[in-house]
Amino acid sequence: MNNVFAFHGIDHKSGVTMISQSVAELIASQNSNVNVLFISLNGRKNGEYIQEDVKTIDDFKLQMDSKLIISKDFVRDCKFKNNLYILGGLSNEQDERYYFPDSATYLLESVSESFGLIIADTGSDLDNGLALGAITAASNKYLIMTQMESSLSRYEKMLPWFEKTQIKFNRFIINKFSEEDPYTLKYILERLYLEKERTDKIQEAGDYRQAEQEHRTLMRLKTDNYLEDISTIANHVSEVIGLPPTKLQRKNKLWKNFI
């Protein structure tokens, strides 16, 4: 499914929800004629950056199990605002054992034609059935990590597993990036054998705590450096599905709040 993008974190500190939701919001705000779905397919609800109540995957479990997903009903129930649609993750995290990879694959296949773009937050645990199903089904896979040693060493540990399961990431994102960090981009690229052309960085932002308190993404807080970096990621996504590049306005200029 070429319009499905799976964002995965190498560990729970990577910031995968913030990034994937921000990309979905930005592309939706710039392409009013394109339906964009942001979907949490992992073992958590992941509603940290959403102020409103949204449907969760629990609401569709019966249809998923019985293979009776009706796309038009799904689209109606998941509408968030304008052309942005959101489906939250599990309300009860203890229920993750009842979801299997083929459930996520079936769901994505059933609704993919109703959306121009689907961005799946697959968390950081591939032992989860929903996450594994989504990342396997997605044609486009982005891996998010940080400059921390724990993040880099986990990637090295997981690499043989990725290769064994034939999971190949199209792009890599270094989140919370600081130019002052001793783990430079050059060092990370050389150590992990990553290609510079397929690696992006998102600068460290000081508004994370405010974003969590207000249940909004950094994109909606209009943090300039963050907007520029998210725009770069969004442009990679847009290019794949044939959309024009994003055009940003600084927060000290007129900003049309999408949400």
Secondary structure, DSSP 8 states (H G I E B T S, - for coil): -TTEEEEEESSTTS-HHHHHHHHHHHHHHH-TTS-EEEEE-SSS---TT--S---BGGGGHHHHHTT---HHHHHHHHEEETTEEEEB--SSGGGGGG--HHHHHHHHHHHGGG-SEEEEE-TT-TTSHHHHHHHHH-SEEEEEE-SSHHHHHHHHHHHHHHHHTT---SEEEEEEE-TTSSS-HHHHHHHHT--GGGEEEEE--TTHHHHHHHT--TTTTT-HHHHHHHHHHHHHHHHHHT--------TTS------
